[in-house]
Amino acid sequence: MAMCEHLSQADDPAARTPEGCEECLAAGGRWVHLRRCLECGHIGCCDSSPAKHATGHYRATGHPVVQSFEPNEAWRWCFVDSAMG
């Protein structure tokens, strides 16, 4: 099975807020797991978190690929193709 185009072309930007979810930090919220946008480095919380900021970032920007920002995890997810890489 071929990898989706978005996953194969994803970049590796530095995390904008390595200490946690950008929006949760600003609002005093909480998160379960973190995801890093591979287009701009935005750190957002996962869909198990109350605010789901990683998905919200995708919907607002169209940036298609996130990578887990959890220790010892390197998987990536493409929102456009619902594909993992």
PATILO-207337 format. One record per residue: x, y, z of N, C-alpha, C, O in turn; residue in one letter; residue number from 0. Coordinates in Angstrom, 1 decimal, always signed. Example, Ala and Ser with C-alpha at 12.3 -4.5 7.8 and 13.67 -1.06 7.14 Angstrom:
2
{{+13.2; -5.7; +7.8}; {+12.3; -4.5; +7.8}; {+13.2; -3.3; +7.8}; {+14.2; -3.3; +8.5}; "A"; 0}
{{+12.8; -2.2; +7.1}; {+13.7; -1.1; +7.1}; {+12.9; +0.0; +7.9}; {+13.4; +1.1; +8.0}; "S"; 1}
% end
This chain:
85
{{+0.9; -1.2; +0.0}; {+0.0; +0.0; +0.0}; {+0.9; +1.2; +0.0}; {+1.8; +1.4; +0.8}; "M"; 0}
{{+0.6; +2.1; -0.9}; {+1.5; +3.3; -1.0}; {+1.1; +4.4; +0.0}; {-0.1; +4.5; +0.5}; "A"; 1}
{{+2.1; +5.1; +0.5}; {+1.9; +6.1; +1.5}; {+1.2; +7.3; +0.8}; {+1.5; +7.6; -0.4}; "M"; 2}
{{+0.4; +8.0; +1.5}; {-0.3; +9.2; +0.9}; {+0.8; +10.3; +0.6}; {+1.8; +10.4; +1.2}; "C"; 3}
{{+0.4; +11.1; -0.4}; {+1.3; +12.2; -0.8}; {+1.6; +13.1; +0.3}; {+2.8; +13.6; +0.4}; "E"; 4}
{{+0.7; +13.5; +1.1}; {+0.9; +14.4; +2.2}; {+1.9; +13.9; +3.2}; {+2.8; +14.6; +3.7}; "H"; 5}
{{+1.8; +12.6; +3.6}; {+2.8; +12.0; +4.5}; {+4.2; +12.0; +3.9}; {+5.1; +12.3; +4.6}; "L"; 6}
{{+4.3; +11.6; +2.6}; {+5.6; +11.5; +2.0}; {+6.3; +12.9; +1.8}; {+7.5; +12.9; +1.7}; "S"; 7}
{{+5.5; +13.9; +1.8}; {+6.1; +15.3; +1.6}; {+6.1; +16.1; +2.8}; {+6.5; +17.3; +2.7}; "Q"; 8}
{{+5.7; +15.6; +4.0}; {+5.7; +16.3; +5.2}; {+7.0; +16.9; +5.6}; {+8.0; +16.2; +5.4}; "A"; 9}
{{+7.1; +18.0; +6.2}; {+8.3; +18.7; +6.6}; {+8.6; +18.3; +8.1}; {+8.0; +17.4; +8.6}; "D"; 10}
{{+9.5; +18.9; +8.7}; {+9.9; +18.6; +10.1}; {+10.2; +19.9; +10.8}; {+11.4; +20.1; +11.3}; "D"; 11}
{{+9.2; +20.8; +11.0}; {+9.5; +22.1; +11.6}; {+9.7; +22.0; +13.1}; {+9.2; +21.0; +13.8}; "P"; 12}
{{+10.4; +22.9; +13.7}; {+10.5; +22.9; +15.2}; {+9.2; +23.2; +15.8}; {+8.3; +23.9; +15.3}; "A"; 13}
{{+9.0; +22.7; +17.0}; {+7.8; +22.9; +17.8}; {+7.7; +24.4; +18.2}; {+8.7; +24.9; +18.7}; "A"; 14}
{{+6.5; +25.0; +18.0}; {+6.4; +26.4; +18.4}; {+6.2; +26.5; +19.9}; {+6.7; +27.5; +20.5}; "R"; 15}
{{+5.6; +25.6; +20.6}; {+5.5; +25.6; +22.0}; {+5.8; +24.2; +22.6}; {+4.9; +23.4; +22.9}; "T"; 16}
{{+7.1; +23.9; +22.7}; {+7.5; +22.6; +23.2}; {+7.0; +22.2; +24.5}; {+7.0; +21.0; +24.9}; "P"; 17}
{{+6.5; +23.1; +25.3}; {+6.0; +22.8; +26.7}; {+4.6; +22.4; +26.7}; {+4.1; +21.9; +27.7}; "E"; 18}
{{+3.9; +22.4; +25.6}; {+2.5; +21.9; +25.5}; {+1.6; +22.5; +24.4}; {+2.1; +23.2; +23.6}; "G"; 19}
{{+0.3; +22.2; +24.5}; {-0.6; +22.7; +23.5}; {-0.7; +24.2; +23.6}; {-0.9; +24.9; +24.6}; "C"; 20}
{{-0.5; +24.8; +22.4}; {-0.4; +26.3; +22.3}; {-1.7; +27.0; +22.9}; {-1.6; +27.9; +23.7}; "E"; 21}
{{-2.9; +26.5; +22.4}; {-4.1; +27.2; +22.9}; {-4.4; +26.8; +24.3}; {-4.9; +27.7; +25.1}; "E"; 22}
{{-4.2; +25.6; +24.7}; {-4.4; +25.2; +26.1}; {-3.6; +26.0; +27.1}; {-4.0; +26.4; +28.2}; "C"; 23}
{{-2.3; +26.2; +26.7}; {-1.4; +27.0; +27.6}; {-1.9; +28.4; +27.7}; {-1.9; +29.0; +28.8}; "L"; 24}
{{-2.4; +29.0; +26.6}; {-2.9; +30.4; +26.6}; {-4.2; +30.5; +27.4}; {-4.4; +31.5; +28.1}; "A"; 25}
{{-5.0; +29.5; +27.4}; {-6.3; +29.5; +28.1}; {-6.4; +28.9; +29.4}; {-7.4; +28.9; +30.1}; "A"; 26}
{{-5.3; +28.2; +29.8}; {-5.3; +27.5; +31.1}; {-6.0; +26.2; +31.0}; {-6.5; +25.7; +32.0}; "G"; 27}
{{-6.1; +25.6; +29.8}; {-6.7; +24.3; +29.6}; {-5.8; +23.2; +29.9}; {-4.7; +23.3; +30.3}; "G"; 28}
{{-6.3; +22.0; +29.6}; {-5.6; +20.7; +29.8}; {-5.6; +19.9; +28.6}; {-6.5; +20.0; +27.7}; "R"; 29}
{{-4.7; +19.0; +28.5}; {-4.6; +18.1; +27.3}; {-4.3; +16.7; +27.8}; {-3.8; +16.4; +28.9}; "W"; 30}
{{-4.5; +15.7; +26.9}; {-4.2; +14.3; +27.1}; {-2.9; +13.9; +26.4}; {-2.0; +13.5; +27.1}; "V"; 31}
{{-2.9; +14.2; +25.1}; {-1.7; +13.9; +24.3}; {-1.5; +15.1; +23.4}; {-2.4; +15.9; +23.1}; "H"; 32}
{{-0.3; +15.2; +22.9}; {+0.1; +16.3; +22.0}; {+0.4; +15.9; +20.6}; {+0.9; +14.8; +20.4}; "L"; 33}
{{+0.1; +16.8; +19.6}; {+0.4; +16.6; +18.2}; {+1.1; +17.8; +17.7}; {+0.8; +18.9; +18.0}; "R"; 34}
{{+2.1; +17.6; +16.8}; {+2.9; +18.7; +16.2}; {+2.5; +18.7; +14.7}; {+2.6; +17.7; +14.0}; "R"; 35}
{{+2.1; +19.9; +14.2}; {+1.8; +20.1; +12.8}; {+3.1; +20.1; +12.0}; {+4.1; +20.8; +12.4}; "C"; 36}
{{+3.2; +19.3; +11.0}; {+4.4; +19.1; +10.2}; {+4.5; +20.2; +9.1}; {+5.4; +20.0; +8.3}; "L"; 37}
{{+3.7; +21.2; +9.1}; {+3.8; +22.3; +8.2}; {+4.3; +23.5; +8.9}; {+5.2; +24.2; +8.4}; "E"; 38}
{{+3.8; +23.8; +10.1}; {+4.2; +25.0; +10.8}; {+4.8; +24.8; +12.2}; {+5.2; +25.8; +12.8}; "C"; 39}
{{+4.7; +23.6; +12.8}; {+5.2; +23.4; +14.1}; {+4.2; +23.7; +15.2}; {+4.6; +23.6; +16.4}; "G"; 40}
{{+3.0; +24.0; +14.9}; {+2.0; +24.2; +15.9}; {+1.8; +22.9; +16.8}; {+1.8; +21.8; +16.3}; "H"; 41}
{{+1.8; +23.1; +18.1}; {+1.5; +22.0; +19.0}; {+0.1; +22.1; +19.5}; {-0.3; +23.1; +20.1}; "I"; 42}
{{-0.7; +21.1; +19.2}; {-2.1; +21.1; +19.6}; {-2.4; +19.8; +20.3}; {-1.7; +18.8; +20.2}; "G"; 43}
{{-3.5; +19.8; +21.1}; {-3.9; +18.6; +21.8}; {-4.7; +17.7; +21.0}; {-5.3; +18.1; +20.0}; "C"; 44}
{{-4.7; +16.4; +21.3}; {-5.4; +15.3; +20.5}; {-6.9; +15.3; +20.7}; {-7.4; +16.1; +21.5}; "C"; 45}
{{-7.5; +14.5; +20.0}; {-9.0; +14.4; +20.0}; {-9.5; +13.7; +21.3}; {-10.7; +13.8; +21.5}; "D"; 46}
{{-8.7; +13.2; +22.1}; {-9.1; +12.7; +23.4}; {-9.0; +13.8; +24.4}; {-9.6; +13.6; +25.6}; "S"; 47}
{{-8.5; +14.9; +24.1}; {-8.4; +16.1; +25.0}; {-9.7; +16.9; +24.8}; {-10.3; +16.8; +23.8}; "S"; 48}
{{-10.1; +17.6; +25.9}; {-11.4; +18.4; +25.8}; {-11.5; +19.3; +24.6}; {-12.6; +19.4; +24.0}; "P"; 49}
{{-10.4; +20.0; +24.2}; {-10.6; +21.1; +23.2}; {-10.2; +20.6; +21.8}; {-10.5; +21.3; +20.8}; "A"; 50}
{{-9.5; +19.5; +21.6}; {-9.1; +19.0; +20.3}; {-8.5; +20.0; +19.4}; {-8.9; +20.2; +18.3}; "K"; 51}
{{-7.5; +20.7; +19.9}; {-6.8; +21.8; +19.2}; {-6.1; +21.3; +18.0}; {-6.0; +22.1; +17.0}; "H"; 52}
{{-5.5; +20.1; +17.9}; {-4.8; +19.7; +16.7}; {-5.7; +19.6; +15.5}; {-5.4; +20.1; +14.5}; "A"; 53}
{{-6.9; +19.0; +15.7}; {-7.9; +18.9; +14.7}; {-8.4; +20.3; +14.3}; {-8.6; +20.6; +13.2}; "T"; 54}
{{-8.6; +21.1; +15.3}; {-9.0; +22.5; +15.1}; {-8.0; +23.3; +14.2}; {-8.4; +24.1; +13.4}; "G"; 55}
{{-6.8; +23.1; +14.5}; {-5.7; +23.7; +13.7}; {-5.8; +23.3; +12.3}; {-5.7; +24.1; +11.3}; "H"; 56}
{{-6.0; +22.0; +12.0}; {-6.1; +21.5; +10.7}; {-7.3; +22.1; +10.0}; {-7.2; +22.6; +8.8}; "Y"; 57}
{{-8.5; +22.2; +10.6}; {-9.7; +22.8; +10.0}; {-9.5; +24.2; +9.7}; {-10.0; +24.7; +8.7}; "R"; 58}
{{-8.7; +25.0; +10.6}; {-8.5; +26.4; +10.4}; {-7.5; +26.7; +9.3}; {-7.6; +27.7; +8.6}; "A"; 59}
{{-6.5; +25.8; +9.2}; {-5.4; +26.1; +8.3}; {-5.3; +25.2; +7.0}; {-4.7; +25.6; +6.0}; "T"; 60}
{{-5.8; +24.0; +7.1}; {-5.7; +23.1; +6.0}; {-4.3; +22.3; +6.1}; {-4.0; +21.6; +5.1}; "G"; 61}
{{-3.5; +22.6; +7.1}; {-2.2; +21.8; +7.2}; {-2.6; +20.4; +7.4}; {-3.1; +20.0; +8.5}; "H"; 62}
{{-2.2; +19.5; +6.5}; {-2.7; +18.1; +6.5}; {-2.1; +17.1; +7.5}; {-2.8; +16.2; +7.8}; "P"; 63}
{{-0.8; +17.3; +7.9}; {-0.2; +16.2; +8.6}; {+0.3; +16.6; +10.0}; {+0.9; +17.7; +10.2}; "V"; 64}
{{+0.0; +15.8; +11.0}; {+0.5; +16.0; +12.4}; {+1.4; +14.7; +12.7}; {+1.2; +13.7; +12.1}; "V"; 65}
{{+2.2; +14.9; +13.7}; {+3.0; +13.9; +14.2}; {+2.8; +13.8; +15.7}; {+2.7; +14.9; +16.3}; "Q"; 66}
{{+2.8; +12.7; +16.3}; {+2.7; +12.6; +17.7}; {+3.9; +13.4; +18.4}; {+5.0; +13.3; +17.9}; "S"; 67}
{{+3.5; +14.1; +19.4}; {+4.6; +14.9; +20.1}; {+4.7; +14.3; +21.5}; {+5.0; +15.0; +22.5}; "F"; 68}
{{+4.6; +13.0; +21.6}; {+4.7; +12.3; +22.8}; {+6.1; +11.6; +22.8}; {+6.6; +11.2; +21.7}; "E"; 69}
{{+6.7; +11.4; +24.0}; {+8.0; +10.8; +24.0}; {+7.9; +9.3; +23.5}; {+7.0; +8.6; +23.7}; "P"; 70}
{{+8.9; +9.0; +22.7}; {+9.1; +7.6; +22.1}; {+8.0; +7.3; +21.1}; {+7.7; +6.1; +20.9}; "N"; 71}
{{+7.3; +8.3; +20.6}; {+6.3; +8.0; +19.5}; {+6.7; +8.9; +18.3}; {+7.1; +10.0; +18.4}; "E"; 72}
{{+6.7; +8.3; +17.1}; {+7.1; +9.0; +15.9}; {+6.0; +8.9; +14.8}; {+6.3; +9.3; +13.6}; "A"; 73}
{{+4.8; +8.3; +15.1}; {+3.8; +8.1; +14.0}; {+3.3; +9.4; +13.5}; {+3.3; +10.4; +14.3}; "W"; 74}
{{+2.8; +9.4; +12.3}; {+2.2; +10.6; +11.7}; {+0.8; +10.3; +11.2}; {+0.5; +9.2; +10.9}; "R"; 75}
{{+0.0; +11.3; +11.1}; {-1.4; +11.2; +10.7}; {-1.8; +12.3; +9.6}; {-1.5; +13.4; +9.8}; "W"; 76}
{{-2.3; +11.8; +8.5}; {-2.8; +12.8; +7.5}; {-4.3; +12.9; +7.7}; {-5.1; +12.0; +7.5}; "C"; 77}
{{-4.8; +14.1; +8.0}; {-6.2; +14.4; +8.1}; {-6.9; +14.3; +6.8}; {-8.1; +13.8; +6.7}; "F"; 78}
{{-6.3; +14.7; +5.7}; {-6.9; +14.7; +4.4}; {-7.3; +13.3; +3.9}; {-8.4; +13.0; +3.5}; "V"; 79}
{{-6.3; +12.4; +4.0}; {-6.5; +11.0; +3.5}; {-6.8; +10.0; +4.6}; {-7.0; +8.8; +4.4}; "D"; 80}
{{-7.0; +10.4; +5.9}; {-7.2; +9.5; +7.0}; {-6.2; +8.4; +7.0}; {-6.5; +7.2; +7.0}; "S"; 81}
{{-4.9; +8.7; +6.8}; {-3.8; +7.8; +6.7}; {-2.8; +8.0; +7.7}; {-2.5; +9.1; +8.1}; "A"; 82}
{{-2.2; +6.9; +8.2}; {-1.2; +6.9; +9.2}; {+0.1; +6.5; +8.6}; {+0.2; +5.6; +7.7}; "M"; 83}
{{+1.2; +7.1; +9.0}; {+2.5; +6.8; +8.4}; {+3.6; +6.8; +9.5}; {+4.7; +6.6; +9.2}; "G"; 84}
% end
